[in-house]
Amino acid sequence: MENNSVLVLPPARRTGGMPLMEALAARHSGRDFDAGRELDMQTLSDLLWAAWGINRRSGRTAPSSHNRQEIELYVFLKSGVYKYDAAQHALLLLIPEDLRASTGSQPFVGVAPVEIALVSDTSKITGKSPQGIIEATYANTGFICQNIYLFCASEGLCTVARALVPKEELAARLSLAPEQIITLVQSVGYLKQ
Ligand SMILES: Cc1cc2nc3c(=O)[nH]c(=O)nc-3n(C[C@H](O)[C@H](O)[C@H](O)COP(=O)(O)O)c2cc1C
């Protein structure tokens, strides 16, 4: 922790992991999270980089329509809610409270140590109809979610993408602007043994 509001992540390991075909063979959704096992900082760093990190000059690990890069990751940990700053590879503290349980109503929500809400800043998408904006941003969301799925498969982590999210309440809790929409939330943790 560099100061109270910035959690600097260790550099992500950009090598290793499971061979891609084995990760694809292992990918699945899991919901039986181990409440007692948190991700260490290196694994959290690698997860966020794999999800939506910067992998070249201004490029990211997932594509986005017209390279708008409009998705922001809101990361819910026991210690608080953070926004992932890909340029700094850091977590910026937004709310110093455990709000994991407010991201859904399924029984495992609040048990998983990490919840990642994908929030689209639709104001960054120009030149499209309202329907076109939704189509583009949900496609962009899907790439990031699949990155998380494949990273979790590779690391032996449990994950599930969730649309079943109280989006209005959560948006209010996060003080989102009207043009910021929550597209999906993904739970991540270890499987209960
Ligand atoms: C867009 C989307 C929304 C989903 N929403 C939920 C959800 O709210 N809750 C949940 O438990 N699983 C959710 N899932 C996970 C699916 O149920 C799961 O991917 C599907 O059953 C296939 O299982 P698999 O991922 O293990 O192949 C969602 C998946 C996707 C792609």
The ligand as a Gaussian input file, in Angstrom:
#p B3LYP/6-31G(d) Opt

LIG

0 1
 C      -23.684000     -13.165000     -19.928000
 C      -23.648000     -14.200000     -18.846000
 C      -24.379000     -14.012000     -17.697000
 C      -24.330000     -14.950000     -16.657000
 N      -24.986000     -14.685000     -15.499000
 C      -24.878000     -15.557000     -14.477000
 C      -25.450000     -15.239000     -13.211000
 O      -26.029000     -14.190000     -12.980000
 N      -25.303000     -16.142000     -12.207000
 C      -24.639000     -17.322000     -12.385000
 O      -24.546000     -18.085000     -11.420000
 N      -24.085000     -17.651000     -13.560000
 C      -24.170000     -16.782000     -14.612000
 N      -23.549000     -17.056000     -15.800000
 C      -22.790000     -18.300000     -15.968000
 C      -23.552000     -19.285000     -16.846000
 O      -24.636000     -19.827000     -16.120000
 C      -22.581000     -20.370000     -17.309000
 O      -21.585000     -19.799000     -18.122000
 C      -23.317000     -21.456000     -18.078000
 O      -24.168000     -22.196000     -17.236000
 C      -22.355000     -22.431000     -18.767000
 O      -21.508000     -23.004000     -17.786000
 P      -19.914000     -22.937000     -17.961000
 O      -19.486000     -21.489000     -17.864000
 O      -19.387000     -23.741000     -16.804000
 O      -19.571000     -23.508000     -19.284000
 C      -23.573000     -16.134000     -16.823000
 C      -22.843000     -16.320000     -18.000000
 C      -22.864000     -15.362000     -18.991000
 C      -22.024000     -15.567000     -20.234000

